[in-house]
Amino acid sequence: MRSESLTRNFDRSSLHRWLWIPIGSAIALFALAFVDQTQQAQAQLGYPNKPIRLVVPYGAGGVGDQTMRLLANKMTERIKQQIIIENRPSAGGILSMAELLRAPADGYTLGEMGNGQAISMSLFSNLRYDLLKDFSPLSVAGTFAILLAVPDRSPYKSLQQLVEDARRNPGKLNLGAINPGSTQNLSAHLFQQITGINATIVPYRTAPDLVTALLRSDVDLGFDYFAALQSVIGPGKVRIIATTGDNRDPVLMDVPTAKESGFPAYVVTSWNGIGTRAGFPVELTKLLNTEINRSLATPDLQEKFRFLGIDPNGTTPEEMWDRMTRDAHRWRDVIEKAGIPKQ
């Protein structure tokens, strides 16, 4: 699509001249053209002309916070205005979403949102907003799978082996995950529902608490992200026997997915993105979507994301909205089947 539109903008003589430009020079000229387009759009819209707030529903240091800080730094370089991270942690991201809803739809207050907010739609009974009606998506920023971890001294060498043993011995296994209602915790419930095993799900307050439980063999299988587990993966500590993405994790290519391990329906991919409140101008949506996607495409940002176990992949606003909708329905069903009471 992009190449067709570019071709239409040149007459034949112009295109002929372009064919004689060395490849490296052509790429540089294309890049300059894109920069010029962005600068022209910013000049025409007069945006941004002051710092932008990015409200994050997590505390500093977590994978959601780090994702946004890296992206905000890269976008700041591009748009020449600072994007300031504002952490407002709370259960289900309710405080950050409420703050985003209070702000004008002028592009100077953005918010991080993702599957955690989709879960909140079914987990909380008195939300003062409708996620799918009151907010406007801009783009997904990154996706990351759950890692299924066992103590290194565990007898289970594969996910199939663990499930077979759990089926033979109902109630024998302990599954560990943080906070009830978190993606990790609901992933453990979904694992039970898909595999048909009967196990005890043990909730932990923080990821370090779960790591300690794994190291002590207090749990047989733990559910968490690479960022939480990376420091303890190795001999004598923790082994990863499967990941939950559609494809193998780029930082754990020797580890099979749950799909490859015999459980094709067990695919869980968390994600973070950026949105704002409903009523956001179309022109600003296009500009910010473009800047998010171009920032995510830079090699240095991609390297930093992947170091954290995050796959950087921007989307259109429509694709982000579709993903949010699918997640809201999926996790509602998991919550209802698990009998988790609304908070």
Residue pairs with C-beta under 8 A, 6 or more apart in sequence:
7 15
10 18
18 26
21 29
34 294
38 78
38 79
38 287
38 290
38 291
38 294
41 283
41 286
41 287
42 48
42 79
42 287
45 283
45 284
45 287
47 107
47 284
47 287
48 79
48 81
48 107
48 108
49 81
50 81
50 108
51 81
51 82
51 83
51 84
51 108
52 81
52 82
52 83
52 84
52 107
52 108
52 109
52 110
53 83
53 84
53 86
53 103
53 108
53 109
53 110
54 68
54 72
54 83
54 84
54 85
54 86
54 110
54 111
54 112
54 274
55 86
55 88
55 96
55 99
55 100
55 109
55 110
55 111
55 112
56 64
56 65
56 68
56 85
56 86
56 87
56 88
56 96
56 111
56 112
57 64
57 88
57 89
57 90
57 92
57 93
57 95
57 96
57 97
57 111
57 112
57 113
57 116
57 117
58 64
58 65
58 87
58 89
58 93
58 112
59 65
59 87
59 89
60 87
62 227
63 144
63 225
63 227
63 228
63 272
63 308
63 309
63 310
64 112
64 114
64 116
64 272
65 85
65 87
66 227
66 308
67 112
67 141
67 142
67 272
67 305
67 308
67 310
68 85
68 112
68 141
68 272
68 274
69 85
70 301
70 304
70 305
71 141
71 274
71 292
71 295
71 296
71 301
72 83
72 84
72 85
73 83
74 295
74 298
74 301
75 83
75 291
75 292
75 295
76 82
76 83
78 291
78 294
78 295
79 291
83 110
86 99
88 95
88 96
88 99
89 95
89 96
90 96
91 124
91 181
91 343
92 116
92 117
92 119
92 120
92 123
92 124
92 181
92 343
93 113
93 116
93 117
93 120
94 120
94 124
94 127
96 111
96 112
97 111
97 113
97 117
97 129
97 131
97 135
98 128
98 129
99 109
99 111
100 109
100 110
100 111
100 135
100 275
100 276
100 277
101 128
101 129
101 134
101 135
101 277
103 109
103 277
105 136
105 276
105 277
105 278
105 279
105 280
105 281
107 276
107 280
107 281
107 284
107 288
109 276
109 277
110 138
110 274
110 275
110 276
110 288
111 135
111 274
111 275
111 276
112 272
112 273
112 274
113 131
113 135
113 137
113 272
113 273
113 274
113 275
113 324
114 140
114 270
114 271
114 272
114 273
114 324
115 183
115 270
115 271
115 327
115 331
116 182
116 183
116 270
117 131
117 324
118 131
118 324
118 327
118 328
118 331
119 181
119 182
119 183
119 186
119 327
119 328
119 331
119 335
120 127
120 131
121 127
121 131
121 132
121 328
121 332
122 328
122 331
122 332
122 335
122 336
122 342
123 181
123 335
123 340
123 342
123 343
124 342
124 343
125 342
125 343
129 135
131 324
131 328
132 321
132 324
132 325
132 328
133 278
134 277
134 278
135 275
135 276
135 277
135 278
136 275
136 276
136 277
136 278
136 279
136 280
136 285
136 317
137 273
137 275
137 317
137 318
137 320
137 321
137 324
138 273
138 274
138 275
138 276
138 285
138 288
138 289
138 292
138 317
138 320
139 273
139 274
139 288
139 289
139 292
139 293
139 314
139 315
139 316
139 317
139 320
140 271
140 272
140 273
140 313
140 314
140 315
140 319
140 320
140 323
141 271
141 272
141 273
141 274
141 292
141 296
141 312
141 314
142 271
142 272
142 296
142 305
142 310
142 311
142 312
142 313
143 245
143 269
143 270
143 271
143 310
143 311
143 313
144 225
144 226
144 227
144 269
144 270
144 271
144 308
144 309
144 310
144 311
145 225
145 226
145 243
145 244
145 245
145 249
145 257
145 268
145 269
145 270
145 309
146 183
146 184
146 187
146 223
146 224
146 225
146 243
146 244
146 268
146 270
147 223
147 224
147 225
147 226
147 229
147 240
147 242
147 243
147 244
147 249
147 252
147 255
148 159
148 221
148 222
148 223
148 240
148 241
148 242
148 243
148 244
148 258
149 214
149 221
149 222
149 223
149 224
149 229
149 233
149 238
149 239
149 240
149 241
150 156
150 162
150 214
150 220
150 221
150 222
150 238
150 239
150 241
151 214
151 215
151 216
151 217
151 220
151 238
151 239
152 234
152 235
152 236
152 237
152 238
152 239
153 217
154 217
154 220
154 239
156 162
156 165
156 220
156 221
156 241
157 241
158 241
158 242
158 256
158 261
159 241
159 242
159 256
159 258
159 261
159 262
159 263
160 261
160 262
162 173
162 220
162 221
162 241
163 195
163 197
163 262
163 263
165 172
165 173
166 172
166 173
166 195
166 197
166 198
166 199
167 195
167 196
167 197
170 197
170 198
171 198
171 199
171 200
172 199
173 197
173 199
173 200
173 220
173 221
174 199
174 200
174 201
174 202
174 218
174 219
174 220
174 221
175 188
175 191
175 192
175 199
175 200
175 201
175 202
175 219
175 220
175 221
175 222
175 223
176 188
176 201
176 202
176 204
176 210
176 213
176 214
176 218
176 219
176 221
176 222
176 223
177 184
177 185
177 187
177 188
177 201
177 202
177 203
177 204
177 210
177 222
177 223
177 224
178 184
178 185
178 203
178 204
178 205
178 206
178 207
178 209
178 210
178 224
179 185
179 203
179 204
179 205
180 203
180 340
181 335
181 340
181 343
183 268
183 270
184 223
184 224
184 225
185 201
185 203
185 223
186 331
186 334
186 335
186 338
187 223
187 244
187 268
188 201
188 223
189 201
189 334
189 335
189 337
189 338
189 340
190 266
190 268
190 334
191 197
191 223
191 266
192 198
192 199
192 201
193 334
193 337
193 338
194 263
194 265
194 266
195 263
195 266
199 220
202 213
202 218
202 219
204 210
204 213
207 224
207 228
207 229
210 219
210 222
210 224
210 228
211 222
211 224
211 228
211 229
211 232
211 238
212 218
213 219
213 222
214 222
214 232
214 238
215 232
215 237
215 238
222 229
222 238
225 270
225 309
226 249
226 251
226 252
226 308
226 309
227 308
227 309
229 238
229 240
230 309
232 238
233 239
233 240
240 252
240 255
241 255
241 261
242 255
242 256
242 257
242 258
242 260
242 261
243 249
243 252
243 255
243 256
243 257
243 258
244 257
244 258
244 266
244 267
244 268
244 269
245 257
245 267
245 268
245 269
246 257
246 259
246 267
246 269
247 257
248 255
248 256
248 257
248 260
249 255
249 309
250 306
250 311
251 306
251 307
251 309
257 267
258 266
258 267
259 266
259 267
271 323
273 315
273 320
274 288
274 292
275 320
285 317
289 314
289 316
289 317
292 314
293 314
293 315
295 301
296 302
296 305
296 312
296 313
296 314
297 312
297 314
301 312
302 312
305 311
305 312
306 312
315 323
